[in-house]
Amino acid sequence: MDSWPVPAPNLPADVHPALAATAVAASAAYGRARREFSRAQLREEVADGADGTPTMRVDAIVEAAIAEAAAAAGANLLSEEAGFLDHGSAATLVIDPVDGSANAAMGVPLSCFAGALVLDDQPVEALTVWFDTGRAWSAHAGRPTPYRTSGRTRLKGASLCMMRPKRGTEDAWMRVVDQAERVRILATTCLEAVLVAEGAVDGFADPGSDTHRLMDLIAALVTVPAAGGALLDLRGRPLSFDLDLSRRWSGIAAATPALADELITAVLG
């Protein structure tokens, strides 16, 4: 399809080499895909992923490049399409190759690479790269980031990102929307979570659809708390490293624990 160039990621110097290599490979592969395929071809479902959901061509192309880069770096890979690729390392990259696949396939400039470095079973570093700008957010567990959340503690008057209301969540969605000042639906959880981390929006909520897999949330699990915020599951289920890709969560990212609690209360009614 006709497209603008996809830039190389603008990565901080202290990003782990394996995370950096996979992010660079992902951006380059997405750029090639945009040049070589039409929107319809990029959106075509070409396989079933390891997580049980259909794989679009754009996902398959980007993930193949990521898998090659992870293998070259000697790191294990857990990804939504390929599942777990064991390279005998204590380090595992948990990666969403293209978060916002439908956006990416159609040329909507709201999609990203998101991943976390897990040592044994602990996420220690995260990286999110906005494909269409090359902008990157990096965070290390237990270390403050250069950006901070908005610090908002109340839902009333908040600026939020939300998942679109799915069947059965309409009432919960409206309970949140009725209290917020502004609501956006960007269809890319990983990018929306870093917007919470840097204070561009106050929170993000899945109003109970249990849509998220581990790779949708694990980067935010490092990034949002490092910026002073909270990343929780709506129903209190722990967000922990697990190779079982059938597990699902309803993620809540918020500027503060107090705002996270208000979001959860509003969704649960």
HELIX and SHEET records of a PDB file:
HELIX    1   1 PRO A   17  GLU A   36  1                                  20    
HELIX    2   2 ARG A   39  ARG A   43  1                                   5    
HELIX    3   3 ARG A   57  ALA A   73  1                                  17    
HELIX    4   4 SER A  101  MET A  106  1                                   6    
HELIX    5   5 GLU A  170  VAL A  177  1                                   8    
HELIX    6   6 THR A  189  ALA A  197  1                                   9    
HELIX    7   7 LEU A  214  ALA A  226  1                                  13    
HELIX    8   8 PRO A  257  LEU A  268  1                                  12    
SHEET    1   A 2 GLU A  45  ASP A  48  0                                        
SHEET    2   A 2 PRO A  54  MET A  56 -1                                        
SHEET    1   B 6 GLY A  83  LEU A  85  0                                        
SHEET    2   B 6 ASN A  76  SER A  79 -1                                        
SHEET    3   B 6 ALA A  91  ASP A  99  1                                        
SHEET    4   B 6 CYS A 112  LEU A 119 -1                                        
SHEET    5   B 6 GLN A 122  TRP A 130 -1                                        
SHEET    6   B 6 ALA A 136  HIS A 140 -1                                        
SHEET    1   C 5 ARG A 182  ARG A 184  0                                        
SHEET    2   C 5 SER A 159  MET A 162  1                                        
SHEET    3   C 5 GLY A 203  ALA A 205  1                                        
SHEET    4   C 5 GLY A 251  ALA A 254 -1                                        
SHEET    5   C 5 ALA A 230  ASP A 233 -1                                        
END                                                                             
